[in-house]
């Protein structure tokens, strides 16, 4: 019983001397710093992923545009293009415009 009484007194003294509050506040600060670092890591990874995806999309669009331009130039030199090809190229260009924003 005396041991329990002594523990209660020590806990009371500990809380009065502000160690308990300081310990909790310190734990919160540590948690905050860990959370900030984790958020920064996630943000950096997300930025990198987005850049990679955008570079891939840009490359695909550039290849497609170059193909359309080559087909158009080849057909215009020989004066051998038809309205259906113009419609096809126009449609392809419209589809490429839709690739500007990743989904």
The 8 nearest C-alpha neighbors of each residue, nearest first, counted from 0:
[[1, 3, 2, 4, 5, 6, 7, 8],
 [0, 2, 4, 3, 5, 6, 7, 8],
 [3, 1, 5, 0, 4, 6, 7, 8],
 [4, 2, 6, 0, 5, 1, 7, 8],
 [3, 5, 1, 7, 2, 6, 8, 0],
 [4, 6, 2, 8, 3, 7, 1, 9],
 [7, 5, 9, 3, 8, 4, 10, 2],
 [8, 6, 10, 4, 5, 9, 11, 3],
 [7, 9, 11, 5, 6, 10, 12, 4],
 [10, 8, 12, 6, 11, 7, 13, 5],
 [11, 9, 13, 7, 12, 8, 6, 14],
 [10, 12, 8, 14, 13, 9, 15, 7],
 [11, 13, 15, 9, 10, 14, 16, 8],
 [14, 12, 10, 16, 11, 15, 18, 9],
 [15, 13, 19, 11, 17, 16, 12, 18],
 [16, 14, 12, 17, 13, 11, 18, 19],
 [15, 17, 13, 14, 18, 12, 19, 11],
 [16, 18, 14, 15, 20, 19, 21, 13],
 [19, 17, 21, 20, 16, 13, 22, 14],
 [18, 20, 22, 14, 17, 21, 23, 13],
 [19, 21, 23, 17, 22, 18, 24, 14],
 [22, 20, 24, 18, 23, 19, 25, 17],
 [21, 23, 19, 25, 20, 24, 18, 26],
 [24, 22, 26, 20, 25, 21, 27, 19],
 [25, 23, 21, 27, 26, 22, 20, 28],
 [24, 26, 28, 22, 27, 23, 21, 29],
 [25, 27, 23, 29, 24, 28, 30, 22],
 [26, 28, 30, 24, 25, 29, 31, 23],
 [29, 27, 31, 25, 30, 26, 24, 32],
 [30, 28, 26, 32, 31, 27, 25, 33],
 [29, 31, 27, 33, 28, 32, 34, 26],
 [32, 30, 28, 34, 29, 33, 27, 35],
 [31, 33, 35, 29, 34, 30, 36, 28],
 [32, 34, 30, 36, 31, 35, 37, 29],
 [33, 35, 37, 31, 32, 36, 30, 38],
 [36, 34, 38, 32, 37, 33, 39, 31],
 [35, 37, 39, 33, 34, 38, 40, 32],
 [36, 38, 34, 40, 39, 35, 33, 41],
 [39, 37, 41, 35, 40, 36, 42, 34],
 [38, 40, 42, 36, 37, 41, 43, 35],
 [41, 39, 37, 43, 38, 42, 44, 36],
 [40, 42, 38, 44, 43, 39, 45, 37],
 [43, 41, 45, 39, 40, 44, 38, 46],
 [42, 44, 46, 40, 45, 41, 39, 47],
 [45, 43, 47, 41, 46, 42, 48, 40],
 [44, 46, 42, 48, 47, 43, 41, 49],
 [47, 45, 43, 49, 44, 48, 42, 50],
 [46, 48, 44, 50, 45, 49, 43, 51],
 [49, 47, 45, 51, 50, 46, 44, 52],
 [48, 50, 52, 46, 51, 47, 53, 45],
 [49, 51, 53, 47, 52, 48, 54, 46],
 [52, 50, 48, 54, 49, 53, 47, 55],
 [51, 53, 55, 49, 54, 50, 56, 48],
 [52, 54, 56, 50, 55, 51, 57, 49],
 [55, 53, 57, 51, 56, 52, 58, 50],
 [54, 56, 52, 58, 53, 57, 59, 51],
 [55, 57, 53, 59, 58, 54, 60, 52],
 [58, 56, 54, 60, 55, 59, 53, 61],
 [57, 59, 61, 55, 56, 60, 54, 62],
 [58, 60, 56, 62, 61, 57, 55, 63],
 [61, 59, 63, 57, 62, 58, 64, 56],
 [60, 62, 58, 64, 63, 59, 57, 65],
 [63, 61, 65, 59, 60, 64, 58, 66],
 [62, 64, 66, 60, 61, 65, 59, 67],
 [65, 63, 67, 61, 66, 62, 60, 68],
 [64, 66, 68, 62, 63, 67, 69, 61],
 [67, 65, 63, 69, 64, 68, 70, 62],
 [66, 68, 64, 70, 69, 65, 71, 63],
 [69, 67, 71, 65, 66, 70, 72, 64],
 [70, 68, 66, 72, 71, 67, 73, 65],
 [71, 69, 67, 73, 68, 72, 74, 66],
 [70, 72, 68, 74, 69, 73, 75, 67],
 [73, 71, 75, 69, 74, 70, 68, 76],
 [74, 72, 70, 76, 71, 75, 69, 77],
 [73, 75, 79, 71, 77, 80, 72, 76],
 [74, 76, 78, 72, 77, 73, 71, 79],
 [77, 75, 78, 73, 74, 72, 79, 71],
 [76, 78, 79, 74, 75, 73, 80, 72],
 [79, 77, 75, 76, 74, 80, 73, 81],
 [78, 80, 74, 77, 75, 81, 76, 73],
 [81, 79, 74, 78, 84, 75, 82, 85],
 [80, 82, 83, 84, 85, 79, 86, 74],
 [81, 83, 85, 84, 86, 80, 87, 88],
 [82, 84, 86, 81, 85, 87, 80, 88],
 [85, 83, 87, 86, 82, 81, 88, 80],
 [86, 84, 82, 88, 87, 83, 89, 81],
 [85, 87, 89, 83, 84, 88, 90, 82],
 [88, 86, 84, 90, 85, 89, 83, 91],
 [89, 87, 91, 85, 90, 86, 84, 92],
 [90, 88, 86, 92, 91, 87, 85, 93],
 [89, 91, 87, 93, 88, 92, 86, 94],
 [92, 90, 88, 94, 93, 89, 87, 95],
 [91, 93, 95, 89, 94, 90, 88, 96],
 [94, 92, 90, 96, 95, 91, 89, 97],
 [95, 93, 91, 97, 92, 96, 90, 98],
 [96, 94, 92, 98, 97, 93, 91, 60],
 [97, 95, 93, 98, 94, 99, 92, 100],
 [96, 98, 94, 95, 99, 93, 100, 92],
 [97, 99, 95, 96, 100, 101, 94, 56],
 [100, 98, 97, 96, 101, 95, 56, 57],
 [99, 101, 98, 102, 97, 53, 96, 56],
 [102, 100, 99, 98, 53, 52, 56, 49],
 [101, 100, 98, 99, 97, 52, 53, 56]]
